[in-house]
Amino acid sequence: MIVKQADIIATAVKAEQYPQTTLPEIALAGRSNVGKSSFINRMLNRKNLARTSSSPGKTQTLNFYSVNEQMLFVDVPGYGYAKVSHSLRDSWGKMIERYLLQREQMVAVLLLVDIRHEPTQNDQVMYDWLTHNQLNVKVVATKADKIPRGKWQQHMRAIIKTLGMANPADLYLFSSETGQGKDEIWDMIGDFIQSQ
């Protein structure tokens, strides 16, 4: 996809704040420091559309990004590292669950994991929950530029095994630094959108 327009059009914590569109939405999930903001900025060819932060856990709302007025990216709060109270974390969990299970426009979830490390327990729980609820889920291994190309397959095999992925083709390699994987991910997203 050639991105000609990209804007943040809504931030929400409850359903009545979701944007009133019928466009297909791709949700982006992952732990707090996995690079979701960098992923959004690279995919949308914008440097600072999604704010990156040195302190993980800054995203505390569902952030809706319009792309070419054809689809939306929805960034959900990261898990795992945020220094927040249990009650706030619980409310995030409920907010994310409501969105993922009840939003009809949500057609797929991209679960971002850091290729440098085996998926965490939180990653495994999230992947299991998404597949248990029969959501369309693809896994994106970020920060590919941080390890040598010769080790990519080894790290990808570890992700597939740890998450128990039935289809290895559902794993995509990505680097926000080099753009590695960007075209393949857009092709996959395009397939989801056309199937709607």
N, C-alpha and C positions, 0 to 999 in steps of 0.2 A: 504494500500500500504506500502511495506517495502522500505524506501528511502535509496538507496545505493549511489546515486550521486546527488548533488545539488550545483549549481554554478550560480552566476549572470553572464549573458552572454551579456547583453546590457543595456544601459541607453539611453533613447530617448526623444526628444521633438517634433519630426516630423516623418512622416511615413517612409521617406527614411532611418531613423536610426533604424527602427524595425529590429529584427533579421530575416534573410532569412530562415525561417523554415515553415513547414506545420503542425507542432505539435499543438494540441489543447491547448488553453490558457484559464486560469481561472483568471479573473480580481478581484482585491481586492480593495474595496472602503470603505470609512468611514472618520469620522472627524479626525482631526490631532492627537488627544491624545487617540484614541480608542484602540491602541495596535496592529496595523497591523504588525509592525516589529517583535514584540514578537510572534504574530500568525505565521508568516512565519518561524521564528527560531524554534518554537516548532513543527510545522507540518513537517519541513524538518530535524529535529534532529540536528540542528546546533546552537551553542550558539550566534555567532556574524555575521552570514551571512548577515542578514538585520540589519543595524545599528539602534539601539534604541537611542533616544535623549531625554534629559530632556526639551528641548525647542521644542514644537510642531511645525509642518509645515516644517521640514527639508527636506522631500522628495519633490523635485521640478521637478522631471523627472519621466517618466514611467520606472520602473525598471523590467527587465525581468529575471526570475529565471528558469533555466532548472532543471527538476526533472527526474532523471533516463533516460534522453534523450527520454522521453515518452510524456511529457507535460510541460507547463510553467505556473508559477504563474506570474502575472503582477501586481505590486504594483503601484497604481495611487496616485498622490498627495492628501493628506488629505485636508479636508475643515473645515472652521469654526474658527480655532484658530490662524492660521498663521498671524504673524505681517508683512504683505506685502502690497505693494501698490495695489490699485484697478486695475491698468492696468496689473500688474503681475497676479493678481487673475483672471482677465478676460482671459488672455492668457492661464492660466492653464485650465480654464473651456473649452475653445475651443479645447485645446490639448486632454483633457479627452473625450470630446464629439466625436471628430474625431476618436479617437481610438475605443471607445465603439460601435460606429455606423458603422464604415467602415472596421474594421479589421475582415476579414472572419474567422480567426483562433480562435477568441474569442467566446467561447461556453457558458460561464456562468459568472455571477457576484456574488461574495460574498460581501454583504453589512454588514460591521461590526458595531455594536452598543454596547454601554456600558450598561450592564445589570443593573447597579446601578441606572440609571436615565432613565426617559421616553425619547424616541427618540426626538432629537431637531428638530426645524423647518427645518434645513438643511438636517437632516436625512430623514424627511418626503418628502421634495422636491426631494431629490435624489431617494428615493424609488418610488415615483410617476412617476418621469421621466423614470426610468428604466422599470417600468411596462407599462407605456404609449407607450414606444418604443418596447414593446413586447420582451424584453431581458429576458433570463432565469436568475432569481434572487432568491437567497437564503439569509436569514438573519442569521448572527452569533452573538449571544449575548456574548461578551467577559467579562473577569474579574469575572467569576462565583465564584471564590474562595473568592471574596471580600464581599460576602453577605452570610448569613446562608443558608444552603441547604433547610431548611423549608420555605424559602421565594422565592425560585427559581420560582415556579409556578405563584405566585402573580406578580412577576416582568415580567415574560414571557407573561402573559396575558395582562399586560399594554403595552408591545411592540407591540403585535399583534393588540390590539385595536387602539393604536396611529397611527400605520402605515397603518391600514385598510387592514391587510393581509387576503386574501381570504382563504388560506390554512395554518392552524397553524403548520402543519408538515414541512413547509418550514423554520421554526425557529430552530436553533441549539444552544445549550448551549456550551460554551467553556471556558477553563481556560488555559492560557499559563504556569501557575505555576504548576498545577497538571496534565495537559494533558486531563482533562475532555472534552469529546466530540470529541477528535482527531480521533478516529476510525470511528465514525459515519460520520464525515465530509469527511474522505477519501473514505468511501463507496459511499457517495453521489457524490463526484467528479468522482469516478470510473464509476458510471452510466452515467455521462455526456460524459466521454471520450469514453466509449464503444458504445455510441449511434452515434458517429461521423462516 
